[in-house]
Amino acid sequence: MKIAVIALGKIGLPLAAQFASKGHEVIGVDVNEDVVAQVNAAQEPFPGEAHLQEKLTELVPAGRLKATTSYAEAVPGADAVVLVVPLFVDAEARPDFGWMDAATQELAKHLTPGTLVSYETTLPVGTTRSRWKPMLEAGSGLVEGRDFHLVFSPERVLTGRVFEDLRKYPKLIGGLSDAGAARAQEFYEAVLDFDERPDLARPNGVWDLGSAEASELAKLAETTYRDVNIGLANQFARYAATAGIDIYQVIEASNSQPYSHIHQPGIAVGGHCIPVYPRLYLWNDPQATVVRAAREANAGMPDYTIGLLEGAYGDLTGARVVVLGAAYRGGVKETAFSGVFGAVEAIAARGATALVHDPLFSDAELERLGFAPYHLGEPVDAAVVQANHADYRGLGPDDLPGVKVFIDGRRVSSAEQWQGVTYRVIGKS
């Protein structure tokens, strides 16, 4: 098959490599000329994605994968077009379709009969049918269901382990017609491999959910569940700390019963998915009070955590406080909705000087994010763990000279490692 992948980001490029690794001809489209040049030079444009570099090294010189900025080069004659263009959401849960609209309109100009179009970007329910179908038809002059087929098939992977997750989880699809769904099933079975999953009620593979709307909701449901669950864990943790209870023992005990799956509390819920997709759900269902309350609870955790610091340290005016971790999670060089922003803001609001350390970011990169860089070994009054980087598990007082209070927002350390220092963890008094 000839396959076009629109947007070569942290999901799109691994997808393109996966498709090409199955023997297909893949052209990736991206607006960023630097990304296109790096891909065509067989160089990964971003670090940290397992096996991506080795796949580029194999596939690009073999002519099975290339990149371009031109839709006219990639789209005409394609058997399938897969779009993974970012969708942004503001604090009021309003989706900004700007980039996706532009990509869809450009795709429509070059769409040719016989193509399967699959959107993988997470969307509010109804978007595939009510927004993309009329836009593609108007721009191409073609009729969906007759001249081309349109489906929604959400990405369900985490950056850093995309290839592993593609094998591990069922590929969900939902079409606007039975014929479109059948085309999507045939396509994804030809480009993906699946691990054996005896724990599933049906075999791992491509699962047709019956409609684009069901497929859209499935992605929103699985990610919103996690945000709500973490919000509940954070509520439990905040109460436990006032009652002298160790919430981690409670969660372990509760989860020993098979119907309890309480997640872990923490300083923040970050990333492109968990803090964002509940807002897309709220766009469809604004009366979802449980979802809204959980999102608000999680959004307030950075300020709550700095409140723990203030309670342990006292007046923070003039104190030097380092936030350990700019990334939204350990081992990933990405700051999307990271708790670092709320933590730094809360520290500054209390009159302290906020510093930021992250082993994945250079000083210049931290400064571009608006942070004052910190280096281990420099004097500091207090520290707050924001990202669970492996590097932070072995830290001790010698690494943070002068530290008086250590707030472990990710439970990466223990009180035993901080002799002579006040150690606090969320959910434990």
LINCORTA-V480971 format. One line per field, one symbol per residue. ss: DSSP state (h for helix, s for strand, l for the rest). A space follows every 50 residues. Layout:
# LINCORTA-V480971
ss: ???
This chain:
# LINCORTA-V480971
ss: lssssslllllhhhhhhhhhhlllssssslllhhhhhhhhllllllllll lhhhhhhhhlllllssssllhhhhlllllssssllllsslllllsslhhh hhhhhhhhhhlllllsssslllllllhhhhhhhhhhhhhhlllslllsss sslllllllllhhhhhhhllsssssllhhhhhhhhhhhhhhlllllllll lllllssslllhhhhhhhhhhhhhhhhhhhhhhhhhhhhhhhhlllhhhh hhhhlllllllllllllllllllhhhhhhhhhhhllllhhhhhhhhhhhl hhhhhhhhhhhhhllllllsssssllllllllllllllhhhhhhhhhhhl llssssslllllhhhhhhllllsllllllllssssllllhhhhhllhhhl llllssssllllllhhhhlllssssllsl
